[in-house]
Amino acid sequence: MDVMTAIRGRKSIRRYRSKEISAEVLEEVLEAARLAPSAGNRQAWELIIVTGRDTKEKLVPLCKNQRFVGECSAFLAAVEVPGQRWTVTDLTIMMDHVTLAAYEKGLGTCWIGAFDQDAIGQLLGVPQDRSVEVCLTLGYPDEEPAARSRRSPRELFHWEHYGQRK
Ligand SMILES: Cc1cc2nc3c(=O)[nH]c(=O)nc-3n(C[C@H](O)[C@H](O)[C@H](O)COP(=O)(O)O)c2cc1C
C-alpha cells in the first residue's frame, strides 16, 4: 500500500471486532513507531501497550467513558520523557506512524486525547516524573465511517508569505 492510500483511507475507528492482533502484526506496527523521526534522534518517548481485558475496562472511565476503549484489542499510551523540548512533537509523529502502519495491516485506530492524565499514569504505573500525553485505540474495525471533512487548501496554505492564497 502506498502512503497516500493509507493517508486517504485512514479514519478514526470507534467500533472494534473482538479479534486479537497477532504478535507478528503488532510487532510490525510497533516497528513503525520505533522508526519514527525525533528531534536530535533523541527518541525521548516510551509507549505502553495494554492488551489485558481488565486493564482496558479500567481505562474506560479514565477516558471519559468512551466505551470503545474497552473494546479495542490494544490501547497504546504514549509517555513523555521530561526535560526534552520536542518530546510531545516526537511522540505525536510516532503515534501517527502507528495509525498509518496499522491501516496498512487492516487495523483501525482512534486517537484518545480525552483522558485523565494523572489517573491513567497511576493505573499504568508511570513514574512520577513522566506523563501520558496521548493515547490510541487499536483493533480490527467493525465500522466503515465516512471521511470527515477537511478545510480547503485555500484556507490552510499560504504561498511564500502569510496571507498569499492560491
Ligand atoms: C490529539 C487527538 C485527540 C483525539 N481525541 C479523541 C478522543 O478522545 N475521542 C475520540 O473519539 N476521538 C478523538 N480524536 C479523533 C478526532 O476526533 C478525529 O481524528 C477527527 O474528528 C478527524 O476524523 P478522522 O480521524 O476520522 O479523519 C482525537 C484526535 C486527535 C488528533
The ligand as a Gaussian input file, in Angstrom:
#p B3LYP/6-31G(d) Opt

LIG

0 1
 C       -4.841000      14.609000      19.557000
 C       -6.172000      13.980000      19.222000
 C       -7.045000      13.632000      20.229000
 C       -8.261000      12.996000      19.930000
 N       -9.059000      12.549000      20.958000
 C      -10.161000      11.842000      20.667000
 C      -10.930000      11.256000      21.712000
 O      -10.629000      11.363000      22.900000
 N      -12.037000      10.537000      21.356000
 C      -12.419000      10.366000      20.057000
 O      -13.431000       9.691000      19.817000
 N      -11.691000      10.891000      19.035000
 C      -10.578000      11.610000      19.313000
 N       -9.802000      12.102000      18.295000
 C      -10.163000      11.811000      16.905000
 C      -10.650000      13.043000      16.136000
 O      -11.953000      13.378000      16.553000
 C      -10.611000      12.712000      14.624000
 O       -9.288000      12.427000      14.231000
 C      -11.144000      13.862000      13.769000
 O      -12.505000      14.082000      14.032000
 C      -10.991000      13.579000      12.278000
 O      -11.623000      12.355000      11.951000
 P      -10.811000      11.175000      11.263000
 O       -9.740000      10.723000      12.229000
 O      -11.834000      10.081000      11.020000
 O      -10.217000      11.677000       9.983000
 C       -8.616000      12.764000      18.575000
 C       -7.727000      13.135000      17.565000
 C       -6.511000      13.704000      17.867000
 C       -5.550000      14.025000      16.739000

